[in-house]
Amino acid sequence: MFEELNCTSLGVVYRDHSGQVIATLSQKIGLPRTVEMAEALAARRVVEFTRDLSLFYVILEGDCLRVKQALNALGG
């Protein structure tokens, strides 16, 4: 987090089935109010990124249980 700039950064790494890096993304975003919001914004950016690259099989990893539960509820 860059509190003095009132922003944070998110990063995305897309790997193939053997673990080789295919694409990466790093982006600064406004400082979210909560860690959950930061995780949710990162998840949304992953979806946008994979759509832009026409990727169809994605495993999303994150640290926030509530965001994972919300995403699973949307997919089910």
mmCIF file of the N, C-alpha and C atoms, coordinates in Angstrom:
data_MODEL
# 
_entry.id   MODEL 
# 
loop_
_atom_site.group_PDB 
_atom_site.id 
_atom_site.type_symbol 
_atom_site.label_atom_id 
_atom_site.label_alt_id 
_atom_site.label_comp_id 
_atom_site.label_asym_id 
_atom_site.label_entity_id 
_atom_site.label_seq_id 
_atom_site.pdbx_PDB_ins_code 
_atom_site.Cartn_x 
_atom_site.Cartn_y 
_atom_site.Cartn_z 
_atom_site.occupancy 
_atom_site.B_iso_or_equiv 
_atom_site.pdbx_formal_charge 
_atom_site.auth_seq_id 
_atom_site.auth_comp_id 
_atom_site.auth_asym_id 
_atom_site.auth_atom_id 
_atom_site.pdbx_PDB_model_num 
ATOM 1   N N  . MET A 1 1  ? 0.829   -1.187  0.000   1.00 0.00 ? 1  MET A N  1 
ATOM 2   C CA . MET A 1 1  ? 0.000   0.000   0.000   1.00 0.00 ? 1  MET A CA 1 
ATOM 3   C C  . MET A 1 1  ? 0.869   1.244   0.000   1.00 0.00 ? 1  MET A C  1 
ATOM 4   N N  . PHE A 1 2  ? 0.376   2.250   -0.667  1.00 0.00 ? 2  PHE A N  1 
ATOM 5   C CA . PHE A 1 2  ? 1.050   3.537   -0.723  1.00 0.00 ? 2  PHE A CA 1 
ATOM 6   C C  . PHE A 1 2  ? 0.135   4.555   -0.056  1.00 0.00 ? 2  PHE A C  1 
ATOM 7   N N  . GLU A 1 3  ? 0.103   4.517   1.286   1.00 0.00 ? 3  GLU A N  1 
ATOM 8   C CA . GLU A 1 3  ? -0.840  5.351   2.020   1.00 0.00 ? 3  GLU A CA 1 
ATOM 9   C C  . GLU A 1 3  ? -0.636  6.836   1.744   1.00 0.00 ? 3  GLU A C  1 
ATOM 10  N N  . GLU A 1 4  ? 0.626   7.265   1.592   1.00 0.00 ? 4  GLU A N  1 
ATOM 11  C CA . GLU A 1 4  ? 0.879   8.680   1.336   1.00 0.00 ? 4  GLU A CA 1 
ATOM 12  C C  . GLU A 1 4  ? 0.333   9.124   -0.019  1.00 0.00 ? 4  GLU A C  1 
ATOM 13  N N  . LEU A 1 5  ? 0.176   8.182   -0.957  1.00 0.00 ? 5  LEU A N  1 
ATOM 14  C CA . LEU A 1 5  ? -0.398  8.483   -2.273  1.00 0.00 ? 5  LEU A CA 1 
ATOM 15  C C  . LEU A 1 5  ? -1.876  8.124   -2.342  1.00 0.00 ? 5  LEU A C  1 
ATOM 16  N N  . ASN A 1 6  ? -2.395  7.565   -1.242  1.00 0.00 ? 6  ASN A N  1 
ATOM 17  C CA . ASN A 1 6  ? -3.788  7.130   -1.164  1.00 0.00 ? 6  ASN A CA 1 
ATOM 18  C C  . ASN A 1 6  ? -4.128  6.110   -2.253  1.00 0.00 ? 6  ASN A C  1 
ATOM 19  N N  . CYS A 1 7  ? -3.203  5.172   -2.476  1.00 0.00 ? 7  CYS A N  1 
ATOM 20  C CA . CYS A 1 7  ? -3.450  4.125   -3.461  1.00 0.00 ? 7  CYS A CA 1 
ATOM 21  C C  . CYS A 1 7  ? -2.721  2.844   -3.061  1.00 0.00 ? 7  CYS A C  1 
ATOM 22  N N  . THR A 1 8  ? -3.049  1.789   -3.752  1.00 0.00 ? 8  THR A N  1 
ATOM 23  C CA . THR A 1 8  ? -2.383  0.506   -3.582  1.00 0.00 ? 8  THR A CA 1 
ATOM 24  C C  . THR A 1 8  ? -2.197  -0.099  -4.967  1.00 0.00 ? 8  THR A C  1 
ATOM 25  N N  . SER A 1 9  ? -1.558  -1.226  -5.040  1.00 0.00 ? 9  SER A N  1 
ATOM 26  C CA . SER A 1 9  ? -1.379  -1.845  -6.350  1.00 0.00 ? 9  SER A CA 1 
ATOM 27  C C  . SER A 1 9  ? -1.901  -3.272  -6.308  1.00 0.00 ? 9  SER A C  1 
ATOM 28  N N  . LEU A 1 10 ? -2.305  -3.736  -7.451  1.00 0.00 ? 10 LEU A N  1 
ATOM 29  C CA . LEU A 1 10 ? -2.695  -5.127  -7.573  1.00 0.00 ? 10 LEU A CA 1 
ATOM 30  C C  . LEU A 1 10 ? -1.875  -5.744  -8.692  1.00 0.00 ? 10 LEU A C  1 
ATOM 31  N N  . GLY A 1 11 ? -1.675  -7.032  -8.579  1.00 0.00 ? 11 GLY A N  1 
ATOM 32  C CA . GLY A 1 11 ? -0.885  -7.736  -9.578  1.00 0.00 ? 11 GLY A CA 1 
ATOM 33  C C  . GLY A 1 11 ? -1.563  -9.028  -9.975  1.00 0.00 ? 11 GLY A C  1 
ATOM 34  N N  . VAL A 1 12 ? -1.430  -9.368  -11.241 1.00 0.00 ? 12 VAL A N  1 
ATOM 35  C CA . VAL A 1 12 ? -2.014  -10.581 -11.795 1.00 0.00 ? 12 VAL A CA 1 
ATOM 36  C C  . VAL A 1 12 ? -0.929  -11.308 -12.574 1.00 0.00 ? 12 VAL A C  1 
ATOM 37  N N  . VAL A 1 13 ? -0.835  -12.600 -12.361 1.00 0.00 ? 13 VAL A N  1 
ATOM 38  C CA . VAL A 1 13 ? 0.084   -13.435 -13.137 1.00 0.00 ? 13 VAL A CA 1 
ATOM 39  C C  . VAL A 1 13 ? -0.730  -14.584 -13.712 1.00 0.00 ? 13 VAL A C  1 
ATOM 40  N N  . TYR A 1 14 ? -0.704  -14.736 -15.022 1.00 0.00 ? 14 TYR A N  1 
ATOM 41  C CA . TYR A 1 14 ? -1.381  -15.851 -15.667 1.00 0.00 ? 14 TYR A CA 1 
ATOM 42  C C  . TYR A 1 14 ? -0.328  -16.846 -16.108 1.00 0.00 ? 14 TYR A C  1 
ATOM 43  N N  . ARG A 1 15 ? -0.485  -18.111 -15.660 1.00 0.00 ? 15 ARG A N  1 
ATOM 44  C CA . ARG A 1 15 ? 0.465   -19.176 -15.983 1.00 0.00 ? 15 ARG A CA 1 
ATOM 45  C C  . ARG A 1 15 ? -0.232  -20.274 -16.752 1.00 0.00 ? 15 ARG A C  1 
ATOM 46  N N  . ASP A 1 16 ? 0.525   -20.975 -17.564 1.00 0.00 ? 16 ASP A N  1 
ATOM 47  C CA . ASP A 1 16 ? -0.050  -22.105 -18.282 1.00 0.00 ? 16 ASP A CA 1 
ATOM 48  C C  . ASP A 1 16 ? -0.041  -23.345 -17.392 1.00 0.00 ? 16 ASP A C  1 
ATOM 49  N N  . HIS A 1 17 ? -0.438  -24.475 -17.950 1.00 0.00 ? 17 HIS A N  1 
ATOM 50  C CA . HIS A 1 17 ? -0.563  -25.711 -17.178 1.00 0.00 ? 17 HIS A CA 1 
ATOM 51  C C  . HIS A 1 17 ? 0.753   -26.198 -16.577 1.00 0.00 ? 17 HIS A C  1 
ATOM 52  N N  . SER A 1 18 ? 1.881   -25.778 -17.143 1.00 0.00 ? 18 SER A N  1 
ATOM 53  C CA . SER A 1 18 ? 3.179   -26.200 -16.607 1.00 0.00 ? 18 SER A CA 1 
ATOM 54  C C  . SER A 1 18 ? 3.814   -25.153 -15.694 1.00 0.00 ? 18 SER A C  1 
ATOM 55  N N  . GLY A 1 19 ? 3.093   -24.063 -15.438 1.00 0.00 ? 19 GLY A N  1 
ATOM 56  C CA . GLY A 1 19 ? 3.587   -23.033 -14.534 1.00 0.00 ? 19 GLY A CA 1 
ATOM 57  C C  . GLY A 1 19 ? 4.357   -21.906 -15.202 1.00 0.00 ? 19 GLY A C  1 
ATOM 58  N N  . GLN A 1 20 ? 4.479   -21.949 -16.514 1.00 0.00 ? 20 GLN A N  1 
ATOM 59  C CA . GLN A 1 20 ? 5.179   -20.888 -17.238 1.00 0.00 ? 20 GLN A CA 1 
ATOM 60  C C  . GLN A 1 20 ? 4.314   -19.627 -17.305 1.00 0.00 ? 20 GLN A C  1 
ATOM 61  N N  . VAL A 1 21 ? 4.935   -18.482 -17.096 1.00 0.00 ? 21 VAL A N  1 
ATOM 62  C CA . VAL A 1 21 ? 4.210   -17.212 -17.131 1.00 0.00 ? 21 VAL A CA 1 
ATOM 63  C C  . VAL A 1 21 ? 3.820   -16.897 -18.565 1.00 0.00 ? 21 VAL A C  1 
ATOM 64  N N  . ILE A 1 22 ? 2.538   -16.636 -18.764 1.00 0.00 ? 22 ILE A N  1 
ATOM 65  C CA . ILE A 1 22 ? 1.998   -16.280 -20.072 1.00 0.00 ? 22 ILE A CA 1 
ATOM 66  C C  . ILE A 1 22 ? 1.781   -14.773 -20.174 1.00 0.00 ? 22 ILE A C  1 
ATOM 67  N N  . ALA A 1 23 ? 1.239   -14.175 -19.099 1.00 0.00 ? 23 ALA A N  1 
ATOM 68  C CA . ALA A 1 23 ? 0.952   -12.742 -19.106 1.00 0.00 ? 23 ALA A CA 1 
ATOM 69  C C  . ALA A 1 23 ? 0.940   -12.224 -17.667 1.00 0.00 ? 23 ALA A C  1 
ATOM 70  N N  . THR A 1 24 ? 1.260   -10.951 -17.510 1.00 0.00 ? 24 THR A N  1 
ATOM 71  C CA . THR A 1 24 ? 1.219   -10.309 -16.195 1.00 0.00 ? 24 THR A CA 1 
ATOM 72  C C  . THR A 1 24 ? 0.547   -8.949  -16.310 1.00 0.00 ? 24 THR A C  1 
ATOM 73  N N  . LEU A 1 25 ? 0.061   -8.477  -15.188 1.00 0.00 ? 25 LEU A N  1 
ATOM 74  C CA . LEU A 1 25 ? -0.560  -7.165  -15.121 1.00 0.00 ? 25 LEU A CA 1 
ATOM 75  C C  . LEU A 1 25 ? -0.263  -6.571  -13.759 1.00 0.00 ? 25 LEU A C  1 
ATOM 76  N N  . SER A 1 26 ? 0.103   -5.315  -13.723 1.00 0.00 ? 26 SER A N  1 
ATOM 77  C CA . SER A 1 26 ? 0.286   -4.578  -12.482 1.00 0.00 ? 26 SER A CA 1 
ATOM 78  C C  . SER A 1 26 ? -0.430  -3.247  -12.650 1.00 0.00 ? 26 SER A C  1 
ATOM 79  N N  . GLN A 1 27 ? -1.199  -2.872  -11.642 1.00 0.00 ? 27 GLN A N  1 
ATOM 80  C CA . GLN A 1 27 ? -1.998  -1.661  -11.770 1.00 0.00 ? 27 GLN A CA 1 
ATOM 81  C C  . GLN A 1 27 ? -2.158  -0.994  -10.409 1.00 0.00 ? 27 GLN A C  1 
ATOM 82  N N  . LYS A 1 28 ? -2.030  0.327   -10.368 1.00 0.00 ? 28 LYS A N  1 
ATOM 83  C CA . LYS A 1 28 ? -2.312  1.085   -9.154  1.00 0.00 ? 28 LYS A CA 1 
ATOM 84  C C  . LYS A 1 28 ? -3.796  1.425   -9.144  1.00 0.00 ? 28 LYS A C  1 
ATOM 85  N N  . ILE A 1 29 ? -4.394  1.288   -7.958  1.00 0.00 ? 29 ILE A N  1 
ATOM 86  C CA . ILE A 1 29 ? -5.806  1.617   -7.788  1.00 0.00 ? 29 ILE A CA 1 
ATOM 87  C C  . ILE A 1 29 ? -5.958  2.479   -6.551  1.00 0.00 ? 29 ILE A C  1 
ATOM 88  N N  . GLY A 1 30 ? -7.071  3.182   -6.465  1.00 0.00 ? 30 GLY A N  1 
ATOM 89  C CA . GLY A 1 30 ? -7.354  3.978   -5.276  1.00 0.00 ? 30 GLY A CA 1 
ATOM 90  C C  . GLY A 1 30 ? -7.387  3.097   -4.045  1.00 0.00 ? 30 GLY A C  1 
ATOM 91  N N  . LEU A 1 31 ? -7.001  3.641   -2.921  1.00 0.00 ? 31 LEU A N  1 
ATOM 92  C CA . LEU A 1 31 ? -6.940  2.886   -1.674  1.00 0.00 ? 31 LEU A CA 1 
ATOM 93  C C  . LEU A 1 31 ? -8.336  2.455   -1.253  1.00 0.00 ? 31 LEU A C  1 
ATOM 94  N N  . PRO A 1 32 ? -8.600  1.141   -1.253  1.00 0.00 ? 32 PRO A N  1 
ATOM 95  C CA . PRO A 1 32 ? -9.925  0.666   -0.851  1.00 0.00 ? 32 PRO A CA 1 
ATOM 96  C C  . PRO A 1 32 ? -10.129 0.822   0.651   1.00 0.00 ? 32 PRO A C  1 
ATOM 97  N N  . ARG A 1 33 ? -11.370 0.831   1.082   1.00 0.00 ? 33 ARG A N  1 
ATOM 98  C CA . ARG A 1 33 ? -11.682 1.002   2.510   1.00 0.00 ? 33 ARG A CA 1 
ATOM 99  C C  . ARG A 1 33 ? -11.337 -0.231  3.334   1.00 0.00 ? 33 ARG A C  1 
ATOM 100 N N  . THR A 1 34 ? -11.424 -1.422  2.704   1.00 0.00 ? 34 THR A N  1 
ATOM 101 C CA . THR A 1 34 ? -11.169 -2.656  3.441   1.00 0.00 ? 34 THR A CA 1 
ATOM 102 C C  . THR A 1 34 ? -10.302 -3.599  2.610   1.00 0.00 ? 34 THR A C  1 
ATOM 103 N N  . VAL A 1 35 ? -9.709  -4.569  3.287   1.00 0.00 ? 35 VAL A N  1 
ATOM 104 C CA . VAL A 1 35 ? -8.930  -5.592  2.592   1.00 0.00 ? 35 VAL A CA 1 
ATOM 105 C C  . VAL A 1 35 ? -9.844  -6.417  1.693   1.00 0.00 ? 35 VAL A C  1 
ATOM 106 N N  . GLU A 1 36 ? -11.063 -6.679  2.163   1.00 0.00 ? 36 GLU A N  1 
ATOM 107 C CA . GLU A 1 36 ? -12.026 -7.419  1.345   1.00 0.00 ? 36 GLU A CA 1 
ATOM 108 C C  . GLU A 1 36 ? -12.317 -6.688  0.045   1.00 0.00 ? 36 GLU A C  1 
ATOM 109 N N  . MET A 1 37 ? -12.450 -5.382  0.118   1.00 0.00 ? 37 MET A N  1 
ATOM 110 C CA . MET A 1 37 ? -12.707 -4.611  -1.097  1.00 0.00 ? 37 MET A CA 1 
ATOM 111 C C  . MET A 1 37 ? -11.516 -4.694  -2.042  1.00 0.00 ? 37 MET A C  1 
ATOM 112 N N  . ALA A 1 38 ? -10.307 -4.651  -1.511  1.00 0.00 ? 38 ALA A N  1 
ATOM 113 C CA . ALA A 1 38 ? -9.110  -4.782  -2.352  1.00 0.00 ? 38 ALA A CA 1 
ATOM 114 C C  . ALA A 1 38 ? -9.103  -6.137  -3.051  1.00 0.00 ? 38 ALA A C  1 
ATOM 115 N N  . GLU A 1 39 ? -9.431  -7.200  -2.318  1.00 0.00 ? 39 GLU A N  1 
ATOM 116 C CA . GLU A 1 39 ? -9.487  -8.542  -2.921  1.00 0.00 ? 39 GLU A CA 1 
ATOM 117 C C  . GLU A 1 39 ? -10.568 -8.614  -3.991  1.00 0.00 ? 39 GLU A C  1 
ATOM 118 N N  . ALA A 1 40 ? -11.724 -8.017  -3.718  1.00 0.00 ? 40 ALA A N  1 
ATOM 119 C CA . ALA A 1 40 ? -12.816 -8.034  -4.691  1.00 0.00 ? 40 ALA A CA 1 
ATOM 120 C C  . ALA A 1 40 ? -12.443 -7.260  -5.953  1.00 0.00 ? 40 ALA A C  1 
ATOM 121 N N  . LEU A 1 41 ? -11.792 -6.113  -5.789  1.00 0.00 ? 41 LEU A N  1 
ATOM 122 C CA . LEU A 1 41 ? -11.350 -5.333  -6.954  1.00 0.00 ? 41 LEU A CA 1 
ATOM 123 C C  . LEU A 1 41 ? -10.312 -6.100  -7.766  1.00 0.00 ? 41 LEU A C  1 
ATOM 124 N N  . ALA A 1 42 ? -9.414  -6.789  -7.080  1.00 0.00 ? 42 ALA A N  1 
ATOM 125 C CA . ALA A 1 42 ? -8.407  -7.594  -7.776  1.00 0.00 ? 42 ALA A CA 1 
ATOM 126 C C  . ALA A 1 42 ? -9.076  -8.729  -8.543  1.00 0.00 ? 42 ALA A C  1 
ATOM 127 N N  . ALA A 1 43 ? -10.050 -9.387  -7.929  1.00 0.00 ? 43 ALA A N  1 
ATOM 128 C CA . ALA A 1 43 ? -10.762 -10.473 -8.599  1.00 0.00 ? 43 ALA A CA 1 
ATOM 129 C C  . ALA A 1 43 ? -11.480 -9.959  -9.847  1.00 0.00 ? 43 ALA A C  1 
ATOM 130 N N  . ARG A 1 44 ? -12.102 -8.801  -9.723  1.00 0.00 ? 44 ARG A N  1 
ATOM 131 C CA . ARG A 1 44 ? -12.782 -8.223  -10.891 1.00 0.00 ? 44 ARG A CA 1 
ATOM 132 C C  . ARG A 1 44 ? -11.788 -7.925  -12.009 1.00 0.00 ? 44 ARG A C  1 
ATOM 133 N N  . ARG A 1 45 ? -10.630 -7.406  -11.637 1.00 0.00 ? 45 ARG A N  1 
ATOM 134 C CA . ARG A 1 45 ? -9.619  -7.082  -12.650 1.00 0.00 ? 45 ARG A CA 1 
ATOM 135 C C  . ARG A 1 45 ? -9.094  -8.346  -13.323 1.00 0.00 ? 45 ARG A C  1 
ATOM 136 N N  . VAL A 1 46 ? -8.997  -9.440  -12.563 1.00 0.00 ? 46 VAL A N  1 
ATOM 137 C CA . VAL A 1 46 ? -8.580  -10.721 -13.144 1.00 0.00 ? 46 VAL A CA 1 
ATOM 138 C C  . VAL A 1 46 ? -9.574  -11.152 -14.209 1.00 0.00 ? 46 VAL A C  1 
ATOM 139 N N  . VAL A 1 47 ? -10.856 -11.045 -13.902 1.00 0.00 ? 47 VAL A N  1 
ATOM 140 C CA . VAL A 1 47 ? -11.884 -11.436 -14.865 1.00 0.00 ? 47 VAL A CA 1 
ATOM 141 C C  . VAL A 1 47 ? -11.774 -10.580 -16.129 1.00 0.00 ? 47 VAL A C  1 
ATOM 142 N N  . GLU A 1 48 ? -11.596 -9.285  -15.970 1.00 0.00 ? 48 GLU A N  1 
ATOM 143 C CA . GLU A 1 48 ? -11.445 -8.395  -17.127 1.00 0.00 ? 48 GLU A CA 1 
ATOM 144 C C  . GLU A 1 48 ? -10.200 -8.752  -17.928 1.00 0.00 ? 48 GLU A C  1 
ATOM 145 N N  . PHE A 1 49 ? -9.112  -9.013  -17.232 1.00 0.00 ? 49 PHE A N  1 
ATOM 146 C CA . PHE A 1 49 ? -7.834  -9.339  -17.870 1.00 0.00 ? 49 PHE A CA 1 
ATOM 147 C C  . PHE A 1 49 ? -7.933  -10.631 -18.673 1.00 0.00 ? 49 PHE A C  1 
ATOM 148 N N  . THR A 1 50 ? -8.531  -11.652 -18.075 1.00 0.00 ? 50 THR A N  1 
ATOM 149 C CA . THR A 1 50 ? -8.659  -12.923 -18.787 1.00 0.00 ? 50 THR A CA 1 
ATOM 150 C C  . THR A 1 50 ? -9.594  -12.793 -19.985 1.00 0.00 ? 50 THR A C  1 
ATOM 151 N N  . ARG A 1 51 ? -10.633 -12.000 -19.845 1.00 0.00 ? 51 ARG A N  1 
ATOM 152 C CA . ARG A 1 51 ? -11.541 -11.761 -20.975 1.00 0.00 ? 51 ARG A CA 1 
ATOM 153 C C  . ARG A 1 51 ? -10.801 -11.049 -22.111 1.00 0.00 ? 51 ARG A C  1 
ATOM 154 N N  . ASP A 1 52 ? -10.001 -10.034 -21.760 1.00 0.00 ? 52 ASP A N  1 
ATOM 155 C CA . ASP A 1 52 ? -9.242  -9.299  -22.771 1.00 0.00 ? 52 ASP A CA 1 
ATOM 156 C C  . ASP A 1 52 ? -8.279  -10.204 -23.528 1.00 0.00 ? 52 ASP A C  1 
ATOM 157 N N  . LEU A 1 53 ? -7.742  -11.211 -22.833 1.00 0.00 ? 53 LEU A N  1 
ATOM 158 C CA . LEU A 1 53 ? -6.790  -12.135 -23.451 1.00 0.00 ? 53 LEU A CA 1 
ATOM 159 C C  . LEU A 1 53 ? -7.463  -13.365 -24.064 1.00 0.00 ? 53 LEU A C  1 
ATOM 160 N N  . SER A 1 54 ? -8.793  -13.416 -23.995 1.00 0.00 ? 54 SER A N  1 
ATOM 161 C CA . SER A 1 54 ? -9.567  -14.565 -24.495 1.00 0.00 ? 54 SER A CA 1 
ATOM 162 C C  . SER A 1 54 ? -9.135  -15.873 -23.840 1.00 0.00 ? 54 SER A C  1 
ATOM 163 N N  . LEU A 1 55 ? -8.930  -15.816 -22.533 1.00 0.00 ? 55 LEU A N  1 
ATOM 164 C CA . LEU A 1 55 ? -8.579  -17.012 -21.771 1.00 0.00 ? 55 LEU A CA 1 
ATOM 165 C C  . LEU A 1 55 ? -9.865  -17.576 -21.167 1.00 0.00 ? 55 LEU A C  1 
ATOM 166 N N  . PHE A 1 56 ? -9.993  -18.907 -21.210 1.00 0.00 ? 56 PHE A N  1 
ATOM 167 C CA . PHE A 1 56 ? -11.254 -19.514 -20.808 1.00 0.00 ? 56 PHE A CA 1 
ATOM 168 C C  . PHE A 1 56 ? -11.177 -20.344 -19.534 1.00 0.00 ? 56 PHE A C  1 
ATOM 169 N N  . TYR A 1 57 ? -10.024 -20.836 -19.172 1.00 0.00 ? 57 TYR A N  1 
ATOM 170 C CA . TYR A 1 57 ? -9.887  -21.645 -17.965 1.00 0.00 ? 57 TYR A CA 1 
ATOM 171 C C  . TYR A 1 57 ? -8.997  -20.892 -17.004 1.00 0.00 ? 57 TYR A C  1 
ATOM 172 N N  . VAL A 1 58 ? -9.557  -20.511 -15.874 1.00 0.00 ? 58 VAL A N  1 
ATOM 173 C CA . VAL A 1 58 ? -8.836  -19.666 -14.927 1.00 0.00 ? 58 VAL A CA 1 
ATOM 174 C C  . VAL A 1 58 ? -9.022  -20.203 -13.520 1.00 0.00 ? 58 VAL A C  1 
ATOM 175 N N  . ILE A 1 59 ? -7.940  -20.275 -12.772 1.00 0.00 ? 59 ILE A N  1 
ATOM 176 C CA . ILE A 1 59 ? -7.999  -20.570 -11.342 1.00 0.00 ? 59 ILE A CA 1 
ATOM 177 C C  . ILE A 1 59 ? -7.606  -19.288 -10.626 1.00 0.00 ? 59 ILE A C  1 
ATOM 178 N N  . LEU A 1 60 ? -8.506  -18.773 -9.846  1.00 0.00 ? 60 LEU A N  1 
ATOM 179 C CA . LEU A 1 60 ? -8.292  -17.526 -9.130  1.00 0.00 ? 60 LEU A CA 1 
ATOM 180 C C  . LEU A 1 60 ? -7.863  -17.842 -7.709  1.00 0.00 ? 60 LEU A C  1 
ATOM 181 N N  . GLU A 1 61 ? -6.741  -17.290 -7.290  1.00 0.00 ? 61 GLU A N  1 
ATOM 182 C CA . GLU A 1 61 ? -6.265  -17.487 -5.921  1.00 0.00 ? 61 GLU A CA 1 
ATOM 183 C C  . GLU A 1 61 ? -6.356  -16.176 -5.167  1.00 0.00 ? 61 GLU A C  1 
ATOM 184 N N  . GLY A 1 62 ? -6.751  -16.266 -3.907  1.00 0.00 ? 62 GLY A N  1 
ATOM 185 C CA . GLY A 1 62 ? -6.850  -15.078 -3.079  1.00 0.00 ? 62 GLY A CA 1 
ATOM 186 C C  . GLY A 1 62 ? -6.829  -15.452 -1.610  1.00 0.00 ? 62 GLY A C  1 
ATOM 187 N N  . ASP A 1 63 ? -6.758  -14.445 -0.755  1.00 0.00 ? 63 ASP A N  1 
ATOM 188 C CA . ASP A 1 63 ? -6.630  -14.669 0.682   1.00 0.00 ? 63 ASP A CA 1 
ATOM 189 C C  . ASP A 1 63 ? -7.907  -14.405 1.471   1.00 0.00 ? 63 ASP A C  1 
ATOM 190 N N  . CYS A 1 64 ? -8.911  -13.846 0.869   1.00 0.00 ? 64 CYS A N  1 
ATOM 191 C CA . CYS A 1 64 ? -10.095 -13.413 1.611   1.00 0.00 ? 64 CYS A CA 1 
ATOM 192 C C  . CYS A 1 64 ? -11.234 -14.421 1.453   1.00 0.00 ? 64 CYS A C  1 
ATOM 193 N N  . LEU A 1 65 ? -11.593 -15.071 2.532   1.00 0.00 ? 65 LEU A N  1 
ATOM 194 C CA . LEU A 1 65 ? -12.623 -16.103 2.506   1.00 0.00 ? 65 LEU A CA 1 
ATOM 195 C C  . LEU A 1 65 ? -13.968 -15.552 2.056   1.00 0.00 ? 65 LEU A C  1 
ATOM 196 N N  . ARG A 1 66 ? -14.353 -14.374 2.519   1.00 0.00 ? 66 ARG A N  1 
ATOM 197 C CA . ARG A 1 66 ? -15.659 -13.818 2.135   1.00 0.00 ? 66 ARG A CA 1 
ATOM 198 C C  . ARG A 1 66 ? -15.740 -13.538 0.648   1.00 0.00 ? 66 ARG A C  1 
ATOM 199 N N  . VAL A 1 67 ? -14.659 -13.087 0.038   1.00 0.00 ? 67 VAL A N  1 
ATOM 200 C CA . VAL A 1 67 ? -14.655 -12.852 -1.402  1.00 0.00 ? 67 VAL A CA 1 
ATOM 201 C C  . VAL A 1 67 ? -14.743 -14.187 -2.137  1.00 0.00 ? 67 VAL A C  1 
ATOM 202 N N  . LYS A 1 68 ? -14.001 -15.195 -1.669  1.00 0.00 ? 68 LYS A N  1 
ATOM 203 C CA . LYS A 1 68 ? -14.072 -16.521 -2.288  1.00 0.00 ? 68 LYS A CA 1 
ATOM 204 C C  . LYS A 1 68 ? -15.494 -17.079 -2.204  1.00 0.00 ? 68 LYS A C  1 
ATOM 205 N N  . GLN A 1 69 ? -16.130 -16.945 -1.042  1.00 0.00 ? 69 GLN A N  1 
ATOM 206 C CA . GLN A 1 69 ? -17.489 -17.448 -0.872  1.00 0.00 ? 69 GLN A CA 1 
ATOM 207 C C  . GLN A 1 69 ? -18.460 -16.720 -1.813  1.00 0.00 ? 69 GLN A C  1 
ATOM 208 N N  . ALA A 1 70 ? -18.295 -15.421 -1.954  1.00 0.00 ? 70 ALA A N  1 
ATOM 209 C CA . ALA A 1 70 ? -19.173 -14.652 -2.843  1.00 0.00 ? 70 ALA A CA 1 
ATOM 210 C C  . ALA A 1 70 ? -18.985 -15.077 -4.294  1.00 0.00 ? 70 ALA A C  1 
ATOM 211 N N  . LEU A 1 71 ? -17.736 -15.270 -4.713  1.00 0.00 ? 71 LEU A N  1 
ATOM 212 C CA . LEU A 1 71 ? -17.467 -15.706 -6.082  1.00 0.00 ? 71 LEU A CA 1 
ATOM 213 C C  . LEU A 1 71 ? -18.027 -17.113 -6.332  1.00 0.00 ? 71 LEU A C  1 
ATOM 214 N N  . ASN A 1 72 ? -17.857 -17.998 -5.371  1.00 0.00 ? 72 ASN A N  1 
ATOM 215 C CA . ASN A 1 72 ? -18.409 -19.351 -5.515  1.00 0.00 ? 72 ASN A CA 1 
ATOM 216 C C  . ASN A 1 72 ? -19.923 -19.337 -5.589  1.00 0.00 ? 72 ASN A C  1 
ATOM 217 N N  . ALA A 1 73 ? -20.558 -18.449 -4.834  1.00 0.00 ? 73 ALA A N  1 
ATOM 218 C CA . ALA A 1 73 ? -22.016 -18.350 -4.860  1.00 0.00 ? 73 ALA A CA 1 
ATOM 219 C C  . ALA A 1 73 ? -22.500 -17.856 -6.234  1.00 0.00 ? 73 ALA A C  1 
ATOM 220 N N  . LEU A 1 74 ? -21.743 -16.975 -6.855  1.00 0.00 ? 74 LEU A N  1 
ATOM 221 C CA . LEU A 1 74 ? -22.106 -16.481 -8.189  1.00 0.00 ? 74 LEU A CA 1 
ATOM 222 C C  . LEU A 1 74 ? -21.944 -17.568 -9.244  1.00 0.00 ? 74 LEU A C  1 
ATOM 223 N N  . GLY A 1 75 ? -20.941 -18.421 -9.062  1.00 0.00 ? 75 GLY A N  1 
ATOM 224 C CA . GLY A 1 75 ? -20.674 -19.467 -10.056 1.00 0.00 ? 75 GLY A CA 1 
ATOM 225 C C  . GLY A 1 75 ? -21.572 -20.674 -9.932  1.00 0.00 ? 75 GLY A C  1 
ATOM 226 N N  . GLY A 1 76 ? -22.255 -20.841 -8.831  1.00 0.00 ? 76 GLY A N  1 
ATOM 227 C CA . GLY A 1 76 ? -23.046 -22.030 -8.587  1.00 0.00 ? 76 GLY A CA 1 
ATOM 228 C C  . GLY A 1 76 ? -24.449 -21.874 -8.896  1.00 0.00 ? 76 GLY A C  1 
# 
